[in-house]
Structure formats: C-alpha cells, structure tokens
Amino acid sequence: MTDAAETAKTRLRGDLRSAMRARNAEETAVLRALIAALDNAQAAPVGDKHLRYVVHQFGDRSAEVPRLSLDEAEVRCLVEREVASRHADADQFEGLGRLERAAELRAEAAIVARYLTL
C-alpha cells in the first residue's frame, strides 16, 4: 500500500519546481502551503511527551518518529478543507469590502482545487 500523502507531495513538489522556474509567486506560495498542510496532517501526535524532553545526540534514531500514513480519502478531505477555507475567508473579505483580497483568495482556491484528484 502506498501512502497517498507522499504521492501527492511528490506531485506537488514537481509542480512547485515548475512554478518557481516560471517565477509564479502566487502559485509557489499556495503549493508550499499545501505541502505544509500535508506535512502537518502526517505529524504524529505527541500528547504529553513534549513535557519529558530529552536531549539526544545528532543522528540518534531513537528520537525519530514515523510519519502517519494518509489514504486517498484523507488527502482529498484535506484538499477540500483547504479550498473551503479559502472560499470562506474570501466571503468574509467581501463582506468587509476588501474585494481585491477576496479575489486573491478565490484564485488560491482555484489553484488548490486542481489537486482534488491527486
């Protein structure tokens, strides 16, 4: 079984490189945020373990924790939440009369929506 999040991040990183080469700052920022959202979703919960911090030597594998594996449904749900969040924020900015920022958020949502079929 392959990890859908890792597959998605591989595609996103390739698209990020292309966006950076094209000097597309908006798309670069959105792709970095989407990769970070996937990284955060894969983070292992630590609970109260951070309270018992122990200093480890550099390279000590005992401090490593494997990332969580996400399936396709979880990745799709995350991308849908990212799109919905940007649309909700755009609606709020429109309500405040900040139409330019609302348009920027809707453009970001369109970029993220391209990855609904990861």
DRENSE-539128 format. One record per residue: residue number from 1; x, y, z of N, C-alpha, C, O, CB in turn. Coordinates in pm, whole numbers, plus 50000, padded with zeros to 5 digits. Glycine has a CB too. Layout:
<nodes>
@k->NUM	n_px->X	n_py->Y	n_pz->Z	ca_px->X	ca_py->Y	ca_pz->Z	c_px->X	c_py->Y	c_pz->Z	o_px->X	o_py->Y	o_pz->Z	cb_px->X	cb_py->Y	cb_pz->Z
...
</nodes>
This chain:
<nodes>
@k->1	n_px->50085	n_py->49882	n_pz->50000	ca_px->50000	ca_py->50000	ca_pz->50000	c_px->50089	c_py->50125	c_pz->50000	o_px->50181	o_py->50136	o_pz->50081	cb_px->49904	cb_py->50000	cb_pz->50123
@k->2	n_px->50061	n_py->50216	n_pz->49911	ca_px->50139	ca_py->50339	ca_pz->49906	c_px->50070	c_py->50447	c_pz->49987	o_px->49948	o_py->50447	o_pz->50002	cb_px->50160	cb_py->50386	cb_pz->49760
@k->3	n_px->50149	n_py->50536	n_pz->50038	ca_px->50097	ca_py->50647	ca_pz->50116	c_px->50051	c_py->50757	c_pz->50020	o_px->50132	o_py->50815	o_pz->49948	cb_px->50204	cb_py->50701	cb_pz->50216
@k->4	n_px->49921	n_py->50785	n_pz->50018	ca_px->49865	ca_py->50884	ca_pz->49925	c_px->49923	c_py->51022	c_pz->49949	o_px->49938	o_py->51100	o_pz->49855	cb_px->49714	cb_py->50888	cb_pz->49938
@k->5	n_px->49955	n_py->51055	n_pz->50074	ca_px->50011	ca_py->51187	ca_pz->50104	c_px->50149	c_py->51201	c_pz->50043	o_px->50183	o_py->51308	o_pz->49991	cb_px->50018	cb_py->51209	cb_pz->50256
@k->6	n_px->50230	n_py->51096	n_pz->50048	ca_px->50363	ca_py->51103	ca_pz->49988	c_px->50354	c_py->51115	c_pz->49837	o_px->50431	o_py->51188	o_pz->49775	cb_px->50446	cb_py->50980	cb_pz->50027
@k->7	n_px->50260	n_py->51042	n_pz->49777	ca_px->50238	ca_py->51052	ca_pz->49633	c_px->50195	c_py->51193	c_pz->49596	o_px->50244	o_py->51250	o_pz->49498	cb_px->50131	cb_py->50950	cb_pz->49587
@k->8	n_px->50104	n_py->51249	n_pz->49675	ca_px->50056	ca_py->51385	ca_pz->49650	c_px->50169	c_py->51487	c_pz->49665	o_px->50181	o_py->51578	o_pz->49583	cb_px->49941	cb_py->51420	cb_pz->49745
@k->9	n_px->50251	n_py->51470	n_pz->49769	ca_px->50361	ca_py->51565	ca_pz->49790	c_px->50465	c_py->51556	c_pz->49679	o_px->50527	o_py->51657	o_pz->49644	cb_px->50428	cb_py->51539	cb_pz->49924
@k->10	n_px->50485	n_py->51438	n_pz->49623	ca_px->50577	ca_py->51423	ca_pz->49510	c_px->50528	c_py->51505	c_pz->49392	o_px->50605	o_py->51576	o_pz->49327	cb_px->50593	cb_py->51274	cb_pz->49471
@k->11	n_px->50398	n_py->51493	n_pz->49363	ca_px->50340	ca_py->51572	ca_pz->49253	c_px->50346	c_py->51721	c_pz->49283	o_px->50382	o_py->51801	o_pz->49197	cb_px->50194	cb_py->51529	cb_pz->49228
@k->12	n_px->50312	n_py->51758	n_pz->49406	ca_px->50314	ca_py->51899	ca_pz->49444	c_px->50455	c_py->51958	c_pz->49435	o_px->50472	o_py->52071	o_pz->49390	cb_px->50259	cb_py->51916	cb_pz->49586
@k->13	n_px->50554	n_py->51882	n_pz->49478	ca_px->50692	ca_py->51932	ca_pz->49471	c_px->50737	c_py->51952	c_pz->49327	o_px->50809	o_py->52047	o_pz->49297	cb_px->50788	cb_py->51836	cb_pz->49543
@k->14	n_px->50695	n_py->51863	n_pz->49238	ca_px->50727	ca_py->51880	ca_pz->49097	c_px->50662	c_py->52006	c_pz->49041	o_px->50725	o_py->52082	o_pz->48968	cb_px->50682	cb_py->51759	cb_pz->49017
@k->15	n_px->50535	n_py->52027	n_pz->49076	ca_px->50464	ca_py->52147	ca_pz->49032	c_px->50525	c_py->52272	c_pz->49095	o_px->50528	o_py->52378	o_pz->49033	cb_px->50315	cb_py->52138	cb_pz->49066
@k->16	n_px->50573	n_py->52259	n_pz->49219	ca_px->50636	ca_py->52372	ca_pz->49287	c_px->50764	c_py->52413	c_pz->49214	o_px->50789	o_py->52532	o_pz->49194	cb_px->50668	cb_py->52335	cb_pz->49434
@k->17	n_px->50843	n_py->52315	n_pz->49174	ca_px->50965	ca_py->52347	ca_pz->49099	c_px->50930	c_py->52420	c_pz->48969	o_px->50997	o_py->52517	o_pz->48932	cb_px->51044	cb_py->52218	cb_pz->49068
@k->18	n_px->50826	n_py->52374	n_pz->48901	ca_px->50783	ca_py->52440	ca_pz->48776	c_px->50736	c_py->52583	c_pz->48802	o_px->50769	o_py->52674	o_pz->48727	cb_px->50671	cb_py->52359	cb_pz->48708
@k->19	n_px->50659	n_py->52602	n_pz->48909	ca_px->50610	ca_py->52735	ca_pz->48943	c_px->50725	c_py->52828	c_pz->48980	o_px->50723	o_py->52947	o_pz->48946	cb_px->50509	cb_py->52728	cb_pz->49059
@k->20	n_px->50824	n_py->52774	n_pz->49048	ca_px->50940	ca_py->52856	ca_pz->49086	c_px->51021	c_py->52895	c_pz->48962	o_px->51066	o_py->53008	o_pz->48951	cb_px->51029	cb_py->52780	cb_pz->49186
@k->21	n_px->51038	n_py->52801	n_pz->48869	ca_px->51109	ca_py->52832	ca_pz->48745	c_px->51036	c_py->52939	c_pz->48665	o_px->51098	o_py->53024	o_pz->48602	cb_px->51128	cb_py->52706	cb_pz->48660
@k->22	n_px->50902	n_py->52933	n_pz->48668	ca_px->50820	ca_py->53031	ca_pz->48595	c_px->50806	c_py->53162	c_pz->48671	o_px->50745	o_py->53257	o_pz->48622	cb_px->50683	cb_py->52973	cb_pz->48567
@k->23	n_px->50863	n_py->53166	n_pz->48791	ca_px->50857	ca_py->53285	ca_pz->48878	c_px->50712	c_py->53326	c_pz->48908	o_px->50679	o_py->53445	o_pz->48912	cb_px->50932	cb_py->53403	cb_pz->48812
@k->24	n_px->50629	n_py->53224	n_pz->48929	ca_px->50489	ca_py->53246	ca_pz->48963	c_px->50478	c_py->53245	c_pz->49116	o_px->50462	o_py->53139	o_pz->49177	cb_px->50395	cb_py->53136	cb_pz->48897
@k->25	n_px->50488	n_py->53363	n_pz->49175	ca_px->50494	ca_py->53375	ca_pz->49321	c_px->50366	c_py->53327	c_pz->49388	o_px->50372	o_py->53262	o_pz->49492	cb_px->50520	cb_py->53519	cb_pz->49360
@k->26	n_px->50251	n_py->53357	n_pz->49329	ca_px->50124	ca_py->53317	ca_pz->49391	c_px->50112	c_py->53165	c_pz->49396	o_px->50079	o_py->53108	o_pz->49500	cb_px->50004	cb_py->53377	cb_pz->49314
@k->27	n_px->50138	n_py->53100	n_pz->49284	ca_px->50127	ca_py->52955	ca_pz->49280	c_px->50232	c_py->52890	c_pz->49370	o_px->50204	o_py->52789	o_pz->49435	cb_px->50142	cb_py->52904	cb_pz->49136
@k->28	n_px->50351	n_py->52945	n_pz->49374	ca_px->50457	ca_py->52893	ca_pz->49460	c_px->50412	c_py->52897	c_pz->49606	o_px->50429	o_py->52799	o_pz->49679	cb_px->50587	cb_py->52974	cb_pz->49442
@k->29	n_px->50357	n_py->53007	n_pz->49649	ca_px->50313	ca_py->53020	ca_pz->49789	c_px->50201	c_py->52922	c_pz->49821	o_px->50200	o_py->52862	o_pz->49928	cb_px->50266	cb_py->53163	cb_pz->49817
@k->30	n_px->50107	n_py->52906	n_pz->49729	ca_px->49994	ca_py->52815	ca_pz->49752	c_px->50043	c_py->52671	c_pz->49759	o_px->50000	o_py->52595	o_pz->49846	cb_px->49887	cb_py->52830	cb_pz->49641
@k->31	n_px->50132	n_py->52633	n_pz->49670	ca_px->50183	ca_py->52496	ca_pz->49671	c_px->50264	c_py->52467	c_pz->49796	o_px->50256	o_py->52357	o_pz->49852	cb_px->50269	cb_py->52470	cb_pz->49547
@k->32	n_px->50342	n_py->52564	n_pz->49842	ca_px->50417	ca_py->52546	ca_pz->49967	c_px->50321	c_py->52528	c_pz->50084	o_px->50344	o_py->52444	o_pz->50172	cb_px->50511	cb_py->52667	cb_pz->49993
@k->33	n_px->50213	n_py->52605	n_pz->50086	ca_px->50115	ca_py->52593	ca_pz->50194	c_px->50045	c_py->52458	c_pz->50190	o_px->50018	o_py->52399	o_pz->50295	cb_px->50011	cb_py->52706	cb_pz->50185
@k->34	n_px->50017	n_py->52408	n_pz->50071	ca_px->49951	ca_py->52278	ca_pz->50059	c_px->50044	c_py->52165	c_pz->50102	o_px->50000	o_py->52070	o_pz->50168	cb_px->49904	cb_py->52256	cb_pz->49915
@k->35	n_px->50171	n_py->52174	n_pz->50066	ca_px->50269	ca_py->52074	ca_pz->50111	c_px->50280	c_py->52078	c_pz->50264	o_px->50287	o_py->51973	o_pz->50329	cb_px->50408	cb_py->52099	cb_pz->50046
@k->36	n_px->50282	n_py->52197	n_pz->50321	ca_px->50290	ca_py->52210	ca_pz->50467	c_px->50166	c_py->52152	c_pz->50535	o_px->50176	o_py->52090	o_pz->50640	cb_px->50307	cb_py->52357	cb_pz->50507
@k->37	n_px->50049	n_py->52172	n_pz->50474	ca_px->49926	ca_py->52116	ca_pz->50531	c_px->49932	c_py->51964	c_pz->50532	o_px->49889	o_py->51900	o_pz->50628	cb_px->49802	cb_py->52165	cb_pz->50452
@k->38	n_px->49985	n_py->51905	n_pz->50426	ca_px->50001	ca_py->51759	ca_pz->50423	c_px->50103	c_py->51714	c_pz->50526	o_px->50081	o_py->51613	o_pz->50594	cb_px->50043	cb_py->51713	cb_pz->50282
@k->39	n_px->50213	n_py->51786	n_pz->50538	ca_px->50313	ca_py->51752	ca_pz->50641	c_px->50252	c_py->51757	c_pz->50780	o_px->50277	o_py->51669	o_pz->50862	cb_px->50434	cb_py->51848	cb_pz->50633
@k->40	n_px->50174	n_py->51860	n_pz->50807	ca_px->50110	ca_py->51873	ca_pz->50938	c_px->50012	c_py->51759	c_pz->50963	o_px->50002	o_py->51708	o_pz->51075	cb_px->50037	cb_py->52007	cb_pz->50948
@k->41	n_px->49939	n_py->51718	n_pz->50860	ca_px->49843	ca_py->51608	ca_pz->50875	c_px->49914	c_py->51476	c_pz->50903	o_px->49857	o_py->51387	o_pz->50966	cb_px->49756	cb_py->51595	cb_pz->50750
@k->42	n_px->50037	n_py->51463	n_pz->50857	ca_px->50114	ca_py->51341	ca_pz->50878	c_px->50191	c_py->51341	c_pz->51010	o_px->50250	o_py->51239	o_pz->51046	cb_px->50209	cb_py->51321	cb_pz->50765
@k->43	n_px->50191	n_py->51451	n_pz->51081	ca_px->50267	ca_py->51460	ca_pz->51205	c_px->50207	c_py->51365	c_pz->51310	o_px->50086	o_py->51360	o_pz->51328	cb_px->50269	cb_py->51605	cb_pz->51259
@k->44	n_px->50294	n_py->51292	n_pz->51376	ca_px->50249	ca_py->51200	ca_pz->51480	c_px->50211	c_py->51278	c_pz->51604	o_px->50284	o_py->51370	o_pz->51644	cb_px->50359	cb_py->51096	cb_pz->51511
@k->45	n_px->50100	n_py->51244	n_pz->51667	ca_px->50063	ca_py->51314	ca_pz->51791	c_px->50164	c_py->51281	c_pz->51901	o_px->50206	o_py->51167	o_pz->51916	cb_px->49920	cb_py->51275	cb_pz->51836
@k->46	n_px->50200	n_py->51382	n_pz->51977	ca_px->50298	ca_py->51361	ca_pz->52084	c_px->50236	c_py->51360	c_pz->52222	o_px->50299	o_py->51316	o_pz->52318	cb_px->50404	cb_py->51468	cb_pz->52078
@k->47	n_px->50114	n_py->51408	n_pz->52233	ca_px->50049	ca_py->51408	ca_pz->52363	c_px->50129	c_py->51484	c_pz->52466	o_px->50165	o_py->51600	o_pz->52443	cb_px->50025	cb_py->51267	cb_pz->52411
@k->48	n_px->50158	n_py->51421	n_pz->52578	ca_px->50235	ca_py->51487	ca_pz->52683	c_px->50385	c_py->51457	c_pz->52673	o_px->50461	o_py->51492	o_pz->52763	cb_px->50183	cb_py->51445	cb_pz->52820
@k->49	n_px->50428	n_py->51392	n_pz->52565	ca_px->50568	ca_py->51353	ca_pz->52553	c_px->50663	c_py->51472	c_pz->52543	o_px->50780	o_py->51462	o_pz->52578	cb_px->50586	cb_py->51264	cb_pz->52432
@k->50	n_px->50612	n_py->51586	n_pz->52495	ca_px->50700	ca_py->51702	ca_pz->52484	c_px->50737	c_py->51758	c_pz->52621	o_px->50831	o_py->51837	o_pz->52632	cb_px->50633	cb_py->51811	cb_pz->52400
@k->51	n_px->50666	n_py->51718	n_pz->52725	ca_px->50697	ca_py->51765	ca_pz->52860	c_px->50821	c_py->51694	c_pz->52916	o_px->50886	o_py->51745	o_pz->53007	cb_px->50577	cb_py->51743	cb_pz->52953
@k->52	n_px->50852	n_py->51576	n_pz->52861	ca_px->50967	ca_py->51499	ca_pz->52909	c_px->51078	c_py->51503	c_pz->52806	o_px->51131	o_py->51399	o_pz->52767	cb_px->50928	cb_py->51352	cb_pz->52940
@k->53	n_px->51112	n_py->51621	n_pz->52762	ca_px->51212	ca_py->51636	ca_pz->52656	c_px->51347	c_py->51586	c_pz->52703	o_px->51392	o_py->51618	o_pz->52813	cb_px->51221	cb_py->51782	cb_pz->52611
@k->54	n_px->51410	n_py->51508	n_pz->52619	ca_px->51543	ca_py->51455	ca_pz->52647	c_px->51634	c_py->51497	c_pz->52532	o_px->51598	o_py->51481	o_pz->52415	cb_px->51540	cb_py->51299	cb_pz->52665
@k->55	n_px->51751	n_py->51548	n_pz->52564	ca_px->51846	ca_py->51588	ca_pz->52462	c_px->51910	c_py->51463	c_pz->52403	o_px->51961	o_py->51378	o_pz->52476	cb_px->51953	cb_py->51684	cb_pz->52519
@k->56	n_px->51905	n_py->51452	n_pz->52270	ca_px->51965	ca_py->51339	ca_pz->52200	c_px->52085	c_py->51387	c_pz->52120	o_px->52092	o_py->51503	o_pz->52081	cb_px->51861	cb_py->51269	cb_pz->52108
@k->57	n_px->52177	n_py->51296	n_pz->52096	ca_px->52291	ca_py->51326	ca_pz->52011	c_px->52242	c_py->51340	c_pz->51867	o_px->52144	o_py->51277	o_pz->51829	cb_px->52401	cb_py->51216	cb_pz->52023
@k->58	n_px->52310	n_py->51420	n_pz->51790	ca_px->52274	ca_py->51437	ca_pz->51650	c_px->52278	c_py->51302	c_pz->51580	o_px->52375	o_py->51228	o_pz->51592	cb_px->52368	cb_py->51538	cb_pz->51580
@k->59	n_px->52172	n_py->51270	n_pz->51506	ca_px->52165	ca_py->51145	ca_pz->51432	c_px->52114	c_py->51028	c_pz->51514	o_px->52107	o_py->50917	o_pz->51462	cb_px->52299	cb_py->51111	cb_pz->51380
@k->60	n_px->52078	n_py->51049	n_pz->51639	ca_px->52026	ca_py->50942	ca_pz->51723	c_px->51886	c_py->50905	c_pz->51674	o_px->51793	o_py->50984	o_pz->51687	cb_px->52022	cb_py->50985	cb_pz->51873
@k->61	n_px->51870	n_py->50786	n_pz->51618	ca_px->51743	ca_py->50744	ca_pz->51559	c_px->51634	c_py->50721	c_pz->51664	o_px->51517	o_py->50712	o_pz->51628	cb_px->51763	cb_py->50617	cb_pz->51478
@k->62	n_px->51668	n_py->50713	n_pz->51790	ca_px->51567	ca_py->50689	ca_pz->51892	c_px->51473	c_py->50809	c_pz->51906	o_px->51364	o_py->50797	o_pz->51962	cb_px->51633	cb_py->50659	cb_pz->52026
@k->63	n_px->51516	n_py->50924	n_pz->51855	ca_px->51431	ca_py->51042	ca_pz->51862	c_px->51339	c_py->51054	c_pz->51741	o_px->51252	o_py->51141	o_pz->51737	cb_px->51517	cb_py->51167	cb_pz->51874
@k->64	n_px->51357	n_py->50967	n_pz->51641	ca_px->51276	ca_py->50971	ca_pz->51520	c_px->51141	c_py->50904	c_pz->51543	o_px->51132	o_py->50801	o_pz->51610	cb_px->51351	cb_py->50903	cb_pz->51403
@k->65	n_px->51037	n_py->50963	n_pz->51487	ca_px->50903	ca_py->50908	ca_pz->51495	c_px->50851	c_py->50897	c_pz->51353	o_px->50858	o_py->50995	o_pz->51278	cb_px->50809	cb_py->50995	cb_pz->51586
@k->66	n_px->50799	n_py->50782	n_pz->51314	ca_px->50749	ca_py->50770	ca_pz->51176	c_px->50627	c_py->50859	c_pz->51154	o_px->50546	o_py->50880	o_pz->51245	cb_px->50714	cb_py->50624	cb_pz->51144
@k->67	n_px->50615	n_py->50911	n_pz->51033	ca_px->50502	ca_py->50997	ca_pz->50997	c_px->50379	c_py->50910	c_pz->50981	o_px->50388	o_py->50791	o_pz->50951	cb_px->50531	cb_py->51078	cb_pz->50866
@k->68	n_px->50262	n_py->50970	n_pz->51002	ca_px->50137	ca_py->50899	ca_pz->50981	c_px->50115	c_py->50878	c_pz->50832	o_px->50155	o_py->50961	o_pz->50750	cb_px->50020	cb_py->50976	cb_pz->51044
@k->69	n_px->50051	n_py->50769	n_pz->50799	ca_px->50018	ca_py->50739	ca_pz->50661	c_px->49875	c_py->50787	c_pz->50635	o_px->49785	o_py->50762	o_pz->50715	cb_px->50034	cb_py->50586	cb_pz->50631
@k->70	n_px->49854	n_py->50854	n_pz->50523	ca_px->49721	ca_py->50903	ca_pz->50486	c_px->49674	c_py->50830	c_pz->50362	o_px->49751	o_py->50808	o_pz->50269	cb_px->49722	cb_py->51056	cb_pz->50463
@k->71	n_px->49546	n_py->50794	n_pz->50360	ca_px->49492	ca_py->50732	ca_pz->50240	c_px->49435	c_py->50839	c_pz->50147	o_px->49434	o_py->50957	o_pz->50181	cb_px->49384	cb_py->50627	cb_pz->50276
@k->72	n_px->49387	n_py->50796	n_pz->50031	ca_px->49339	ca_py->50891	ca_pz->49931	c_px->49221	c_py->50974	c_pz->49982	o_px->49212	o_py->51093	o_pz->49953	cb_px->49298	cb_py->50817	cb_pz->49805
@k->73	n_px->49132	n_py->50912	n_pz->50058	ca_px->49015	ca_py->50985	ca_pz->50110	c_px->49058	c_py->51095	c_pz->50207	o_px->49001	o_py->51204	o_pz->50206	cb_px->48918	cb_py->50888	cb_pz->50181
@k->74	n_px->49158	n_py->51067	n_pz->50290	ca_px->49206	ca_py->51167	ca_pz->50385	c_px->49276	c_py->51283	c_pz->50314	o_px->49261	o_py->51399	o_pz->50354	cb_px->49301	cb_py->51103	cb_pz->50486
@k->75	n_px->49351	n_py->51252	n_pz->50210	ca_px->49418	ca_py->51357	ca_pz->50133	c_px->49315	c_py->51443	c_pz->50062	o_px->49324	o_py->51565	o_pz->50063	cb_px->49518	cb_py->51297	cb_pz->50031
@k->76	n_px->49215	n_py->51378	n_pz->50002	ca_px->49109	ca_py->51453	ca_pz->49933	c_px->49034	c_py->51542	c_pz->50031	o_px->49002	o_py->51657	o_pz->49999	cb_px->49011	cb_py->51356	cb_pz->49863
@k->77	n_px->49005	n_py->51491	n_pz->50149	ca_px->48935	ca_py->51570	ca_pz->50252	c_px->49019	c_py->51692	c_pz->50292	o_px->48965	o_py->51801	o_pz->50309	cb_px->48905	cb_py->51482	cb_pz->50377
@k->78	n_px->49149	n_py->51673	n_pz->50306	ca_px->49237	ca_py->51784	ca_pz->50341	c_px->49235	c_py->51890	c_pz->50232	o_px->49224	o_py->52009	o_pz->50262	cb_px->49381	cb_py->51734	cb_pz->50363
@k->79	n_px->49244	n_py->51849	n_pz->50106	ca_px->49242	ca_py->51945	ca_pz->49995	c_px->49107	c_py->52016	c_pz->49990	o_px->49102	o_py->52137	o_pz->49967	cb_px->49270	cb_py->51873	cb_pz->49860
@k->80	n_px->48998	n_py->51943	n_pz->50010	ca_px->48865	ca_py->52005	ca_pz->50012	c_px->48855	c_py->52109	c_pz->50124	o_px->48796	o_py->52216	o_pz->50104	cb_px->48756	cb_py->51899	cb_pz->50029
@k->81	n_px->48911	n_py->52079	n_pz->50241	ca_px->48911	ca_py->52175	ca_pz->50352	c_px->48990	c_py->52300	c_pz->50317	o_px->48949	o_py->52411	o_pz->50351	cb_px->48968	cb_py->52111	cb_pz->50479
@k->82	n_px->49103	n_py->52282	n_pz->50250	ca_px->49184	ca_py->52397	ca_pz->50209	c_px->49107	c_py->52486	c_pz->50111	o_px->49112	o_py->52609	o_pz->50121	cb_px->49317	cb_py->52349	cb_pz->50145
@k->83	n_px->49036	n_py->52425	n_pz->50017	ca_px->48957	ca_py->52502	ca_pz->49921	c_px->48843	c_py->52574	c_pz->49994	o_px->48822	o_py->52694	o_pz->49973	cb_px->48899	cb_py->52409	cb_pz->49810
@k->84	n_px->48772	n_py->52501	n_pz->50078	ca_px->48659	ca_py->52560	ca_pz->50151	c_px->48704	c_py->52673	c_pz->50242	o_px->48635	o_py->52774	o_pz->50255	cb_px->48587	cb_py->52453	cb_pz->50232
@k->85	n_px->48819	n_py->52656	n_pz->50306	ca_px->48871	ca_py->52759	ca_pz->50394	c_px->48899	c_py->52889	c_pz->50318	o_px->48866	o_py->52998	o_pz->50365	cb_px->48999	cb_py->52710	cb_pz->50463
@k->86	n_px->48958	n_py->52876	n_pz->50201	ca_px->48988	ca_py->52995	ca_pz->50121	c_px->48860	c_py->53063	c_pz->50071	o_px->48852	o_py->53185	o_pz->50067	cb_px->49077	cb_py->52959	cb_pz->50001
@k->87	n_px->48761	n_py->52982	n_pz->50034	ca_px->48634	ca_py->53041	ca_pz->49991	c_px->48564	c_py->53112	c_pz->50108	o_px->48507	o_py->53220	o_pz->50090	cb_px->48542	cb_py->52932	cb_pz->49932
@k->88	n_px->48567	n_py->53051	n_pz->50226	ca_px->48505	ca_py->53114	ca_pz->50342	c_px->48574	c_py->53245	c_pz->50378	o_px->48509	o_py->53344	o_pz->50410	cb_px->48507	cb_py->53018	cb_pz->50462
@k->89	n_px->48707	n_py->53244	n_pz->50373	ca_px->48782	ca_py->53366	ca_pz->50401	c_px->48752	c_py->53474	c_pz->50296	o_px->48741	o_py->53592	o_pz->50329	cb_px->48933	cb_py->53337	cb_pz->50405
@k->90	n_px->48740	n_py->53433	n_pz->50171	ca_px->48708	ca_py->53528	ca_pz->50063	c_px->48571	c_py->53590	c_pz->50087	o_px->48553	o_py->53710	o_pz->50064	cb_px->48712	cb_py->53458	cb_pz->49926
@k->91	n_px->48475	n_py->53510	n_pz->50131	ca_px->48342	ca_py->53564	ca_pz->50161	c_px->48348	c_py->53668	c_pz->50272	o_px->48282	o_py->53772	o_pz->50265	cb_px->48247	cb_py->53451	cb_pz->50202
@k->92	n_px->48430	n_py->53641	n_pz->50373	ca_px->48444	ca_py->53738	ca_pz->50482	c_px->48509	c_py->53867	c_pz->50433	o_px->48465	o_py->53976	o_pz->50470	cb_px->48527	cb_py->53678	cb_pz->50597
@k->93	n_px->48611	n_py->53855	n_pz->50351	ca_px->48675	ca_py->53975	ca_pz->50298	c_px->48581	c_py->54053	c_pz->50209	o_px->48584	o_py->54176	o_pz->50210	cb_px->48801	cb_py->53938	cb_pz->50221
@k->94	n_px->48498	n_py->53984	n_pz->50132	ca_px->48399	ca_py->54055	ca_pz->50050	c_px->48303	c_py->54133	c_pz->50138	o_px->48267	o_py->54246	o_pz->50108	cb_px->48321	cb_py->53956	cb_pz->49962
@k->95	n_px->48261	n_py->54071	n_pz->50248	ca_px->48172	ca_py->54137	ca_pz->50342	c_px->48234	c_py->54262	c_pz->50403	o_px->48162	o_py->54354	o_pz->50442	cb_px->48132	cb_py->54043	cb_pz->50450
@k->96	n_px->48365	n_py->54265	n_pz->50411	ca_px->48437	ca_py->54381	ca_pz->50467	c_px->48473	c_py->54484	c_pz->50360	o_px->48532	o_py->54588	o_pz->50389	cb_px->48562	cb_py->54335	cb_pz->50538
@k->97	n_px->48437	n_py->54452	n_pz->50236	ca_px->48467	ca_py->54545	ca_pz->50128	c_px->48608	c_py->54530	c_pz->50072	o_px->48652	o_py->54615	o_pz->49995	cb_px->48447	cb_py->54685	cb_pz->50175
@k->98	n_px->48679	n_py->54426	n_pz->50110	ca_px->48816	ca_py->54402	ca_pz->50062	c_px->48810	c_py->54307	c_pz->49943	o_px->48849	o_py->54191	o_pz->49952	cb_px->48907	cb_py->54343	cb_pz->50175
@k->99	n_px->48760	n_py->54359	n_pz->49831	ca_px->48735	ca_py->54277	ca_pz->49713	c_px->48863	c_py->54224	c_pz->49650	o_px->48864	o_py->54114	o_pz->49596	cb_px->48658	cb_py->54355	cb_pz->49612
@k->100	n_px->48971	n_py->54301	n_pz->49657	ca_px->49097	ca_py->54256	ca_pz->49598	c_px->49151	c_py->54133	c_pz->49671	o_px->49193	o_py->54037	o_pz->49608	cb_px->49201	cb_py->54369	cb_pz->49602
@k->101	n_px->49148	n_py->54137	n_pz->49803	ca_px->49196	ca_py->54023	ca_pz->49882	c_px->49104	c_py->53902	c_pz->49861	o_px->49151	o_py->53789	o_pz->49854	cb_px->49203	cb_py->54059	cb_pz->50034
@k->102	n_px->48973	n_py->53926	n_pz->49851	ca_px->48880	ca_py->53817	ca_pz->49826	c_px->48910	c_py->53751	c_pz->49692	o_px->48905	o_py->53628	o_pz->49682	cb_px->48735	cb_py->53869	cb_pz->49828
@k->103	n_px->48940	n_py->53829	n_pz->49591	ca_px->48974	ca_py->53774	ca_pz->49459	c_px->49103	c_py->53692	c_pz->49466	o_px->49114	o_py->53588	o_pz->49402	cb_px->48989	cb_py->53888	cb_pz->49356
@k->104	n_px->49201	n_py->53739	n_pz->49544	ca_px->49326	ca_py->53665	ca_pz->49561	c_px->49299	c_py->53529	c_pz->49624	o_px->49355	o_py->53428	o_pz->49581	cb_px->49425	cb_py->53746	cb_pz->49646
@k->105	n_px->49213	n_py->53527	n_pz->49726	ca_px->49181	ca_py->53401	ca_pz->49794	c_px->49107	c_py->53306	c_pz->49702	o_px->49130	o_py->53185	o_pz->49706	cb_px->49098	cb_py->53428	cb_pz->49919
@k->106	n_px->49019	n_py->53358	n_pz->49620	ca_px->48946	ca_py->53273	ca_pz->49524	c_px->49043	c_py->53217	c_pz->49420	o_px->49027	o_py->53102	o_pz->49376	cb_px->48833	cb_py->53352	cb_pz->49455
@k->107	n_px->49142	n_py->53295	n_pz->49379	ca_px->49242	ca_py->53246	ca_pz->49286	c_px->49326	c_py->53135	c_pz->49352	o_px->49360	o_py->53036	o_pz->49287	cb_px->49334	cb_py->53361	cb_pz->49238
@k->108	n_px->49358	n_py->53152	n_pz->49479	ca_px->49430	ca_py->53048	ca_pz->49553	c_px->49346	c_py->52921	c_pz->49561	o_px->49397	o_py->52811	o_pz->49543	cb_px->49466	cb_py->53098	cb_pz->49695
@k->109	n_px->49217	n_py->52937	n_pz->49588	ca_px->49127	ca_py->52822	ca_pz->49597	c_px->49124	c_py->52747	c_pz->49464	o_px->49117	o_py->52624	o_pz->49463	cb_px->48984	cb_py->52867	cb_pz->49637
@k->110	n_px->49128	n_py->52819	n_pz->49354	ca_px->49128	ca_py->52755	ca_pz->49222	c_px->49256	c_py->52674	c_pz->49201	o_px->49252	o_py->52566	o_pz->49142	cb_px->49114	cb_py->52861	cb_pz->49112
@k->111	n_px->49368	n_py->52727	n_pz->49249	ca_px->49495	ca_py->52653	ca_pz->49238	c_px->49487	c_py->52526	c_pz->49321	o_px->49525	o_py->52419	o_pz->49273	cb_px->49615	cb_py->52741	cb_pz->49284
@k->112	n_px->49439	n_py->52536	n_pz->49444	ca_px->49429	ca_py->52419	ca_pz->49532	c_px->49330	c_py->52317	c_pz->49474	o_px->49353	o_py->52197	o_pz->49483	cb_px->49386	cb_py->52461	cb_pz->49674
@k->113	n_px->49222	n_py->52365	n_pz->49416	ca_px->49118	ca_py->52276	ca_pz->49362	c_px->49171	c_py->52186	c_pz->49251	o_px->49115	o_py->52080	o_pz->49225	cb_px->49001	cb_py->52358	cb_pz->49311
@k->114	n_px->49278	n_py->52227	n_pz->49185	ca_px->49339	ca_py->52143	ca_pz->49081	c_px->49388	c_py->52011	c_pz->49138	o_px->49405	o_py->51913	o_pz->49065	cb_px->49455	cb_py->52216	cb_pz->49013
@k->115	n_px->49410	n_py->52007	n_pz->49268	ca_px->49466	ca_py->51887	ca_pz->49333	c_px->49360	c_py->51803	c_pz->49402	o_px->49393	o_py->51717	o_pz->49484	cb_px->49571	cb_py->51928	cb_pz->49433
@k->116	n_px->49235	n_py->51826	n_pz->49370	ca_px->49128	ca_py->51743	ca_pz->49427	c_px->49135	c_py->51599	c_pz->49373	o_px->49080	o_py->51507	o_pz->49433	cb_px->48991	cb_py->51804	cb_pz->49396
@k->117	n_px->49201	n_py->51581	n_pz->49262	ca_px->49212	ca_py->51448	ca_pz->49202	c_px->49353	c_py->51392	c_pz->49214	o_px->49403	o_py->51330	o_pz->49121	cb_px->49171	cb_py->51454	cb_pz->49054
@k->118	n_px->49416	n_py->51414	n_pz->49328	ca_px->49553	ca_py->51364	ca_pz->49349	c_px->49556	c_py->51214	c_pz->49351	o_px->49663	o_py->51154	o_pz->49368	cb_px->49612	cb_py->51419	cb_pz->49480
</nodes>
